[in-house]
Structure formats: C-alpha cells, structure tokens
Amino acid sequence: MMLAKFFQYAYLIFAVLFIYDGISKWNNGTNGSYISLGLAALAIFMYFFRQKFRKKYENKDKSN
C-alpha cells in the first residue's frame, strides 16, 4: 500500500514540473505551453482521483 501512496505524490511532483515547464515556455513565446499546462491539470486530477480510490480501498479493507 505504501507504493500507491508514493505514486499519488509523484503526480504532484509531475504537476509542479509541468507547471514550471509551461510557464517557462509561455515566457519564451513557444507554442508548447498549453500542452504542458494541460498535462499539469491532468496530473492534479489524477492525484485527487488516486487519493479517493486509495481511501475507498483502505476503508474496504478495514470493514472486512
């Protein structure tokens, strides 16, 4: 279960990296900034999705 928690926080790390990449591309005027910011939004969504799924799985194990 510890591995699932690690991957959950890895999504946040990737989101920060994509946000940094998107902002740096935005300041340079290149067109790839929208893709980086979209991937950052997807990574943040996946963080919350994984968190909800992990809590649901833990509650199911405790009830048995």
C-alpha positions as CSV (number, residue, x, y, z in Angstrom):
1,M,0.0,0.0,0.0
2,M,3.0,2.3,0.5
3,L,3.7,2.1,-3.2
4,A,0.3,3.5,-4.0
5,K,0.9,6.4,-1.7
6,F,4.2,7.1,-3.4
7,F,2.7,7.2,-6.8
8,Q,0.0,9.5,-5.5
9,Y,2.6,12.1,-4.6
10,A,4.5,11.5,-7.8
11,Y,1.6,13.0,-9.6
12,L,2.0,16.2,-7.7
13,I,5.7,16.3,-8.4
14,F,5.0,15.9,-12.1
15,A,2.3,18.6,-11.9
16,V,4.9,21.1,-10.5
17,L,7.3,20.2,-13.2
18,F,4.8,20.6,-15.9
19,I,3.6,24.0,-14.5
20,Y,7.2,25.2,-14.4
21,D,7.8,24.0,-18.0
22,G,4.5,25.6,-19.1
23,I,5.4,29.0,-17.5
24,S,8.9,29.0,-19.0
25,K,7.6,28.2,-22.4
26,W,4.9,30.8,-22.1
27,N,7.5,33.5,-21.3
28,N,9.7,32.4,-24.2
29,G,6.8,32.6,-26.6
30,T,6.8,29.0,-27.8
31,N,3.6,27.2,-28.5
32,G,4.1,24.1,-26.3
33,S,2.9,25.9,-23.1
34,Y,-0.7,24.8,-23.5
35,I,0.3,21.2,-23.7
36,S,2.4,21.4,-20.5
37,L,-0.3,23.3,-18.6
38,G,-2.9,20.7,-19.7
39,L,-0.7,17.9,-18.6
40,A,-0.2,19.6,-15.2
41,A,-4.0,19.9,-14.9
42,L,-4.3,16.2,-15.7
43,A,-1.6,15.3,-13.1
44,I,-3.5,17.2,-10.4
45,F,-6.7,15.5,-11.4
46,M,-5.0,12.1,-11.2
47,Y,-3.7,13.0,-7.7
48,F,-7.1,13.6,-6.3
49,F,-8.6,10.6,-8.2
50,R,-5.9,8.2,-6.8
51,Q,-6.3,9.7,-3.3
52,K,-10.1,9.0,-3.4
53,F,-9.6,5.5,-4.8
54,R,-6.9,4.7,-2.2
55,K,-9.1,5.8,0.7
56,K,-12.0,3.8,-0.6
57,Y,-9.8,0.7,-0.9
58,E,-8.4,1.2,2.7
59,N,-12.0,1.6,4.1
60,K,-13.0,-1.6,2.3
61,D,-10.1,-3.5,3.9
62,K,-10.9,-2.2,7.4
63,S,-14.6,-3.2,7.2
64,N,-13.6,-6.9,6.5
